[in-house]
């Protein structure tokens, strides 16, 4: 059997239609979009069309969409740029206070921790319940007079857990009615666009980030929604691209691909994927003892299954499956090579053993029941083999 890819939460293949849309801009349509001649204006038009698609998808204005290299840059731009602007404006006495969740991607979590270490911000980190879902009340309880930003991931990249973003946004909106300094609300929505409501008005967010390679688009491109009310300092100085918020010659082929991938989201149907995940989880429960679901399938993205298999190591399972031509993950792709237990799973009160024995299986639009059956055929004896080799595993 050909290679089986069950790691779509890490990255997705580029859709053929997306690739076709991008291809001319690698070749004959190579002009710099900042140039005034016709070749430059041709690419400028393509970028504007992509921006219109993304703006329509998010329900925001054209000039509230900033193209970046991906969610990592978008998140850094938002957090660092906002804190810098607040400091330079002198609008807030003392340090700025930020509230985030314990399950954030390192592009949020590590940025904020480093800024706290440098004494640039005050920081509160909110833990989820054991199912990986935050309580809105727990987030709101951390807000203080000097809070400038709340940033909560929309759907988690390791467990697929969907957070109550709209509920939190509504409550922050009410709080802002009686505050002198506004609390801005950001969501890292990288895992969400294919499956969840992305209307920024419905979510009540001031900023939102997502990436092309999580929607069957190219790597190296993302979009940041920035409300007109949200002013941030630029990370990059230079030209006046992206409405003066991100200097540098824009990457036309990738932006065109981002637009096309966003446009195609409405054509995706996830019922098959959801059914395959249910079938896979039921078979695993029936045929493997001491296996635990990390999360609640009713509250997670339709293609993500995160499980812990006792008396095994996730890395051993991953490598064993890879030898059979099956790609899965033990957690976030950005943590590959780390022997530390997943910060996401630990925040859900899993033990070190459960975290180290975790596996993330994330399905995509083209996966089939035959592939799931092949996975089960190889996975079940692999678990038994690993357990036999380490009977005293602690």
N, C-alpha and C positions, 0 to 999 in steps of 0.2 A: 504493500500500500504506500502511496505517496505520503509525504510529510503531513502531519495533522497539526493544525495550529489552534490551540486552545488558550491563547494568551492575548486576546483582543483588548483587555484593559490596559496592557502595556503599550501597544500600538496596533494599528490596523493597516491592511494592505491598501494601496491607492486604487480606488475604483477606476475601471477602464475609461469611463466617460470623463472622469476628472483628469486623468492623464492626457486624454485627447484634447481637452480644453486648454491644458497647460502647454502642450508641446510646441505650438507656433511661437510662443514667447521665449523659447530657448533658441529659436532659429531666426526666421526672417523678420519677426516682430520684436526686435531686440532693443528698440530705442529707449532712452532714458526718459521717464515720464515727466521730469522737470524741464526737458528741452521744449522750446517753443515751435520747432519745426514739426512737420506732419508726422514723422516717425515717432517723435516724442509724444505728440498729442494722441496718437493711436494707442500707445500703451497707457497714457493717462486716462483715456476713456475706459479701457479695460479695468483699470484699478477702481475707477469710480463706479462702474457697474458691479464689481465685486462688493464694494462698500455698501451700495444700495441693497444688495441681496442680504448682507449680514444685518444691516440696519432694519430691514423689513422683518427678518427672522426674530430679532430681539425686540422689535416694537419701539425703536428709538430713532433719534434724528441722525441724518447722514454724517454730520460732523461730530457725533458722539462715539464713532467707531474709529479706533486707532489700531492699525495693523502692527504687529510685533513679531518677534521670532518664535513666540509660543507663550504658554501660560506662565512659565518660570519668569520670563522677562516682564510679562504683564503684571504679575503679582509683585515683583520687586519694584517696578515702576510706580505702582499704586501706593504701596506701603512707604517706601523711602521718599517718594515724591511728595506724598501728603504730609509726612512728618516734617520734611524740609520746608515745605511751604508754610506750615503752621508756625514753625520756629522763626522763619524769616519775617513773617507778618507781625509777630508779637501779639497775636490775638489771644494767646493763652498763657497765663502766668504759670510758670513751672513746667514740668515735663508732661508730654502727651501720654495718655493712657490708652492701651490697645487691648481688646478682648478677642481671643481666638479659641478654637477647639483643640483638644489634645490629639485629634486624628488628622490634622491638616497635613498636606504634602509638605516636604521640606522647603519648597519654594515659598511657603508661608511660615511654617514653624521655625525653621532655622534662621530665616531672616529676622523674625521678631526676637528670637532668643539672643542673637548676636547684638541686636540693637539694645536690648535690655542690658546685656553684659557691658556694653560701651556706655551705659548710663544715658542713653538717648531717649528711652521710653520707659514707662511703667507697663507691666504686662501681667494679664491674668489669663490662665489657660483652663478651659472648662472640659471636664471629663464627661463621656457619654454614659448611658446606661449599659447594662451588659449585652443588650442587643445591638449596640453600636449607634443608637439614636440619641441625640441630644434632647434635653427638655428645654423648651424656650425659656421657662422660668429660671433655669440654672444660668443661662446666658445673661439674661436681663439683670440677675442679682449681682453681677460683677460690674455693672455700669456705675461710673462715678462722675463727679462734676467735671473732671478733666479728661473724660473719655472722648476720643476723637474718631475712633474706628472700631467697628466690630467686623471680623472676617470669619465666616463660617463656610466650609466646603459644602457644596450642594449634594454631591454623591461621592462616597469614599472610593478611592482607587484600589483598595485592598479587599474590602468586604462588599462594596456596592451599596452600603447603607445610605438611604435617602434622608436628608435632614429637612426639618420643617422651616425652610427658608422664608416662605411667604408669611408664616405665623410670626416669626421673629421680626421680619421687616415691618409688619403692621404695628407691632408693639413699639418698635424703635420710632416709627413715624409719629405715634401718639406722644412718646416721651419728648420728641423734638419740638412739639408745639409749645412747651413750657421751658425750653432751654435757650440760653444765650448762645452757647457754642454747640453747633450741630454735631450729632453723632452720624458719621457716614457708615454705610453698611455695604460690605463687599462680599461677593461669593466667588470662590474658585469653582467654576462650573465645568471643568475640563471633562469629566466623565458623563455629564448630563445631557448634552444637546440632542443625541439620537433618541432619547427616551422620555424626557421630561419637558414640562412647560418652561420655555426660556423667555417669556415676556418679562422685561425688566419692570414694567408697571405692575404686573400681577405679583411679582416677587418682592416688590418694594425695595429694590436695591439701588444703590448709587453707582456701583461699579460691578463688573462681571468679566471674568476671563475664561477663554476656552481656546483649544488648539486644533489645528487642521488634522493631525494624524490620529485623532480619536473620533473622527467622523468620516473615515475612508478618504481623507485628503492627504496632502504631503506633510512630511516632517519639516520643522524649521519655520513654521508660520503660525501665528495665532491672532486673536482679536481681543482687544480690551474695550469694553463699554465704559465710558466715563461720562457721567451726567454733567450737564453744563454747570451745575451748582458745585461740582467737585473740581477744585483747582489743585494741580500737582506740579511740582518742579520736574523738569526733564532729567533723565539719567544721562542722556547723550546730548552734547552740544555740537553744533555745526550748522547744517542747513535748516530750512524751514519745513521740511517734509512732515507729513501727518499733523497738519495744523499747528506746527511749531512744537509738538510734544515729543517727537522722536526723530532726531536728525539721522541722515544717512540715505543713500540712494535706495529706493524701495525695490523689493524683490518681486518684480511683476509676475513671473511664472507661478511662484508659490501663492501669491495673493489671488491670482485668477483661479488656481486650484482650490484655495480656501472658499472662494465664492461659489464655485461649482459644487463642491462637497456640501456646503451649507444649503444650497438650493435643492439638493437631492435628498435632504433629510426627510422631507414630507413624503417621499416615495417608499420609505423603509417600513417594513412590517415585522414586528418582533414576536408575534405569537408563536411561530415555529421555534424560535430560540428559547422562549419561555417554557414551551412544552418539552424540549430536549433537556433543559436543565432539570425540570421536575422528574423526568424519567431517569436521568443520571443519578440524581440524589436518592431516589427511591431504590435503585439498584445497589448503590453503595451501602445504604442502610441495611438492605436485605442480606448482603453478602460479606460485609466486613464488620467485625465486632469493634467496640470501643472507638467509634468515630463520632465527632461532634460538629454540628453546624455552627459556624461563627456568624451570628446574625439571625435575622428573621426574613425568610424568603418573601413574605408579603410586603416587606418594607425595603427591598433591595432592587437594584437594576436587574432586568430580566435575564441577562446572560451570565451573571457573576455567581459563582459558588465558591465560598471559602470554608474549608473544613480542616479540622485537626484530627490526625490519626495517631492515637496513642501508641507508644513504644516504637516510634519511627522518627526519622529526621526528614524534614521537608526537602533538604538538599539532596539526600539519597534518593528520595522519590523522584525529584525532578530529573536527576542525572539518569536514573534507571529508565524513566519514560522517554527521555531524549534518545537513548540508545535504541528505542523501539520506534523512533520517528515521530514522537509526540512532544509538542512544546507546551509547557505549563509554567506556572510561576509559584514562588513561595511567598510572594508579597509584591511590594512596589518594585518596579524595574529600577528605579533610582537607588535602591538599597542593595542591588546585586553585589555580591562579594562581601557584604557585612555579616559577621557572625552574631551581631546583636539581635535580640528578639525584636519582632515588629513592634514599633511604638504604638501602632493602631490597635493591635490585638492586646497588648499589655494595658492600654487605656480602657479596654473592655473587661478587665479583670481576669484575663486568661493567665494561667501559670506559664513559667518559662518552658516547661515541657510541651504544653499545648501549643504555644507559639512556635517553638522550633519544629514541631510536627505538623505545621500548617501547610496547606496547599491551596492556591487560588487557580480555579479553572474558569476561564472567561470565554464564552462562546461568541461567534459572529454570525453574520447574515448567511454565509455560505456553508456553515457546518451542517452535517447530516447525521441521521440516526446510525448509519453504518460506521461513521467515524466514532460516535459515542460507544457503540458496541465494541469496536476495536480497542478503544481506550480501556473499557472494562475488562476485556479479555487479557490485556497486559497488566493493568493496574492491580487487580485482585491478587494474582500470584506474586507480584512484586512486593506488595505489603506483607504477605505471608513470608516471603524470603527474607526481607529485612528484619522482621520480628524473630525469625529463627536464628539469624546471625547475631542478634543482640537480645537474648532472652532475659538478661538482667538489666535492661535499659531503664534508667531512672530519669 
